[in-house]
Amino acid sequence: MVGLKGYDKFYPKELSGGMKQRVAIARTLAYDPAVLLMDEPFGALDAHTRTRLQNDLLDIWDTQRKTVLFVTHSVEEAVYLSDKVIVMSRSPGSIKEIVDIDLPRPRKRADLLLDARFQKYIVDIEKMIDDGQDAH
């Protein structure tokens, strides 16, 4: 499910960062949780690996239909992966806005990059973040 067939005999030090993230996802899925809690899981990865893992996560979601709570500082990542984006205020964190993302599934990055709705969600959320109304 996480694309690591053939790597079962490898030691952790022999795996790439992306492979280690896949192991972490597989380890979590083995417990069959109702909710996946993911706190910046792809933040330390290169752009190509990050995109591949985002697509893998979308595929897992499509087959498993788990609720995923995904924390990210990347607005594009949030819009690409989500059905709902919760914009938080600065410290102390509180919910500033909840944005329903109405984009078709299955999602293909190349198609969405050309979709005006995708771009508008990103711009609108960026404006919410940068509007300067957070006093802290």
N, C-alpha and C positions, 0 to 999 in steps of 0.2 A: 504493500500500500504506500510506503514512503520511498520507494525506489532504491532500496539498498540490497537487493538480491545479489548474492555473490560476495558480499562483504562481511558475512557472519563470522569469519575467522580472523578478522582484522582487530588489532588493539586500538583503543581510543586515540592514542598518539599517532596512529597511521591514517586517521580519518581527517578530511578537510573540515573547515568550520561549518559548511553547509551540511555535510554528512552528520556531524555531531548534532546539529539542530534537528535533522530528520530522526536521529536516534531518540532525541528528547521527545519528539512528537509521538513516535512509535511507543515509547515507554509510557507516555500518558494515555494513549489510546488503548493500550493493553488492559487498563483498568476499566474501560468502557464508561467513562464519566459522562454525565448528562451535559456538563458544561466544560469547555476548554478555556482555561485562563492563560492568556499569553501576554507577557509584559515585554514589549520591544524584542520579540524573538529573532528578528532579522536585522536588527540595527547594526550589528558589527560585521555584516557580510558585504562582499563586493556587490555591485549593482546587478550583475548577471545572475549570480547565485540567489540574491534577494528576489529577483523576478521569478526565477524557477521555483523557489520555495513558496512564493505567493500563489503561483499557479497550482502547485501541489496542494496547498491548503484549500484552495477553491475546489479542487477535485475531491479531496477528502470530505469537505463539507457537502458537496453534491451527492456523495454516496452515503455518508453517515448521518447527515442532517443534525449534527450536534450544534448546540448553541456555543458560539465562540465570543468571548470577551477579549478583545485585542487592543492592547495599548500601544500607541505609536505617536511619534512626533511628526510623521510624514503625512501630510494632508492627502497627497495623491494615493498613498498606500491605503489610508483609511477609506477613501471614496471607492477605490478599486475593489477592496475586499468586502465592504460592508453593505448592509441593508439599512443601517442606522448609524449615524456618527454623533457621538456626544462630545461637544466642545466644552472643555473645562476652563475655568478661570485660573488665574495664577493663585499662589499661596494666600490664604488657605484655599485649596481646590474645592470648587463647587461647580455644579452644572450650570453652564452659561446658556447653552442652546442644544436642542436635539434636532438633528436634520435627518429626515427620511430620505434614503437614496433610492430613487426609482429608476434603476438601470436594468436592462435585460440580462437574464442568465440563460445559458452559461456565458460568462464574461470572457472576452478576448481582449487583451491589452491593445493590440493594434487597432481594433475596431473602436474601442473606447477613446483612444487618443484623438480620433477624428470626430468624436461625438460632441456636439456643442453642449449637451446637458452635462456630460462628464466634466468638461472644462469649466462650466458655470458653477457646478458644485465646488470644485477646487477653489475658484476665485472667491466665491461667496464665503466659504469657510475660512479662507485666509484672511478675508476682511474682518470676520468675526474675531479672529485671534488678534489681529493687528489694530483693532479699532481704538486702542488706547483708553478704554473705559475701565480697565482693571487698575485700581488705585495702588495695588501692592507691587 
